[in-house]
Each structure stands twice: as structure tokens, then as C-alpha cells.
Amino acid sequence: MAPPPASPPVRRPDPSYPVPWDIDRRDRTHPVVTNLGGEVHFARVFSRTSRDPERMRLWGRVRPGDQLEVCLCDVDPDDVVVTLAWHRPEDGLEYIWRFVV
């Protein structure tokens, strides 16, 4: 009896993808996010505190060198976590990165 045909190998994304973002925290209530990597699609930013429900802002496409401000005026910067979510055009996968100010 012949063995079953082999399945094609599963292609997995490169696990060493560097985060494309740089955060300027000089103004803690308005950190500036800069895209230092390649173009990203469907970028979104979420902010959440221990007492406040999560808020989301849609940024859409962010090109290399683009700078975007996250407004945290009405929250305590010591009590907020910011999450960036984006898709790379190369693979269409969603990536997530969190930071604090």
C-alpha cells in the first residue's frame, strides 16, 4: 500500500518582524507616534484606563515617516495603556503592539 500524498508545507510569517513605531513621549498627554517602517494599512489606536472603557481611533493607511498624535487629555497618563493595531500589505496579518506613556 502506497503512503498518502504529502501535504504542501504551511507558510508561516517571519516571526522576527520589527515594530515599525517610534513614540515621542515628551508631552505625555499627546504622545506622537512615527512610522519608521514600511507602509501599514488599517492602523487603529486604542486607549484604555482602569476606570474608562476602551476608545478606538481609526488612522487608516500610515506611510513611512508619517507622524500621528494620540490625544490623552482627559485621562491620567499614569493610568493608560495605548494599543496600536495594523495590517502589513505584504501578508495581510494583523499586528498588535502596546505601550505606556
N, C-alpha and C positions, 0 to 999 in steps of 0.2 A: 504494500500500500504506500502510495506517494505522500510525502508530508504536505500539509496545506500551504498554499502560496503565502509568501511573506507579505505583511502589510508594509506600506511605504512608511519611512520614518516620520515621526511628528516633528515639525519645525517649531522650535521654541525661540522666543525673542532673546536677544543678548541680555543677560542679567546685569551687565555692568554699565547700563545707560546712566550717564551723569545727569544730575538735576540741572536744568538749564537756568535756574533762577538765582538772582542775587538780591539780597534785601538790604536796603539802606534804612537803618533804624534811628537816624539822628533825631527825627521827630516821631516819637513813639505813638502818637495818635494818628499819624499819617505816614506809615512806612511806605517806601517806594520799592516796587518790585521791577527788576530789569531782566529781560530775557537775554541771557548771554549765550544761549544755544541756538539751535535751528528753529525754524518756524513751527509753532504749535497751533492746533485747531481746537475749537470749542473749549477754550480756557474759562474756568469758573473759579471764583474765590468764595470761601465760606468763612464766617467768623462766628465763634461761639464762646459764651462765658458760662460760669457756673449758674447764673441766675437768668440768662437770656437765651431764648431759643435760637437755633442756628439761622443765620441770614446768608443769602446767596446773591452774588452779583455775577452776571454773565459778561465776560470780556470778549468772547468770540476768538477770532484769529489774532495771534500775537506774533509779530515778526521779530527777527533778531534785532536787538538794540532798543526795542520798544520799552518804555517805562510807564508803569501804571501805579496809581496811588490807591492804597487801601484806607478808607476813612474809618477811624475807630474813635471819633469824637465823643460819642455818647456811651462809651464803655470804659471800664478801668483797664488800662493796658497791662496791668499785672495779673488780670483775670481773663485773658482772652487767648484763644488758640486760633490761628488762621490756617486754613487748609486750601491748597491750590490743587485743582484737578484739571487735566488737559489730555488731549489726544495728539499723538505724533502722526503726521501724514504717512510716514514710512510703513507703519504697521497697524494703525487704527486702534491700538490698545489705549485704554485709559490709564493714566499715571496719577498718583496722588502724593503730595508732599505737605507736611505740616511744619509750622514754625511758630515761635512765640516772639513777642517784642520785648 
